[in-house]
Amino acid sequence: MRKQDLALQVVRGAREYSIGAVLFHQAVGQLLDLNVTDMKCLDIMTLKGPASPSELAQHTGLSTGATTAMIDRLENAGLVVRRSHPTDRRGTIVVLSRKAMRKLPAMFASLAKAMDALVSAYSEKELRVLADFFAKAGVLWKEQREKLPR
């Protein structure tokens, strides 16, 4: 296969991967009565840890008002807790609740097991290429989102 054809196949695969991830998060969100944005916020917090509301707004690209509404929904669902900021008495941080720490891993366990099986089939060299691609693609997504008109 020619390089150009492989490149097209990679881009198409990345798009299909993105669609699959969004649809999976949407399906889990339906089980929790949450929308996909709420689910991705939980995903961000799982990856990055506790965050201030302004940090969550920055990570998600939502307005501060939309971020507050999202945090309210997640708090009402019992999945996050607002706490006093440890170094800024005026601020708050949002942390995953015990319920989220218990419930979310169980909902993603089958996917995690399948992903582990998938990546274990690749050599160390291939995994380095995949890790490099996904790291660069993540930066690309962020840069492109920032270029959109506001």
N, C-alpha and C positions, 0 to 999 in steps of 0.2 A: 504494500500500500504506500502511496506517495505521502510525503510529509504534509502537503496541503490537505489531503483527504483525512489524514490522522488528526491534524489540527481541527478540522471541522467536526470530526467525531468527538474530540475532547470537549469542544465548546458545547456541542449538543448534549453530551453526557453531563456536563456541569449544569446545564439548564434543566435537564431531567432530574438530576439529583436535587436541585433547588426546589423544583415543583414537588417532588416526593417528600422532602423535608417539611415544606409548608403544609402539605395535605396531611401528613402524619401528625404534626403539631395541632392542626385544626381538628383532627379526629380526637386526639387526646383532650383538647380544649372542650369539645362538645361533651365529653364524659364528665368534665369538671365544671361545666356551664361557664366557660371562659372563651374569649375570642382568641384568634391566633396572635394578635399583638400582645395580649396578656401572657400567653404561653411563651412567646419569644423573650419577654421580660424575665420570666422565671428562668429561662435558659441562660440569659445573660447573667443573672444573679448566681446561677449554679456555676458558671464558668469564672466569673470575676469576683464573686463574694458580695458582701453587704455594700450598699451604695447609698449616697444621698439622693434625694429626689432630683436635684439638678444633674447629677451624674447619670441617673437613669434617663433623663430627658436627652442628654447628650448621646448616650449609647443607642437610644431608640430612634432619635431624630424627631420625637414628638415635642409639641409645645409644652410649656410648663403646666398649663391648664389640663391638657390631655394626659400628661404624666400623672398629675394629681388624681384625676378620675381613674386612671389605670390602677394606681396604688390603692385607691379606695376599693375598687372591685376586688383586687387580690386580697386586701385585708378583710373585706366582708366574706370572702370565700375561706378565710382562715389560713391562707397560704403565705402571707407575709405579716410582719409586725414592724411598726414604727418604734424606734428607740431613740433616746437622746444620743446625740453625737458625742463620742468620747472626748473630743478635744475642743469642740465648739458648742458652748452652752446654748447658743441660739438655734443650732441646727439639729436635724434629725437624720437618722440613717434607716434604711429599710433592709430588713434581714428576712431570710426564709424562716418560716415557722417550723415548729416540730412536726406539725401535720404535713407540711410540704416535704420535709426531709424524709418522712416515712412514706408518703403517698407517691411522690414523683419517681423515685428509683424503681418502685414496683411497676409503674406504668411503662417505664422505658427498659425494663429488664430484658425482655425478649429481643428488642432492637439492639441493645448493647451486646448481647450474646451473639447475635447474627453479625454485627459489625466486627466483633472480635474474630469470629470465624473467617469473615471475608478478608480482613487485613492480614491474618496469619498465613494466608496463601501467597503473600508477596515476599520477595527477598528483601534483605536490608537495603540494598541499593534502590530497588523499586519504591520502598517505603520512603526513602529520602526524597525521591522525585515527587511522590504524592504529597508529602509533608510540605515541600517547597511550593508546589502548585497551590495547595489550599491556603497556605500562609499568604502568598502573593494575591490570590483571588480574593481573600478576605479584605486585604488593603484596597484592592481595586474596587470592590463593592462599596466600601466606605467613601473612597474618593469620588466615585460616580454619583453616589447619593448626595454628596456635598455640592456637586455641580448642578443639581436640579434647581429650577427656579423656585423661589420661595414666595 
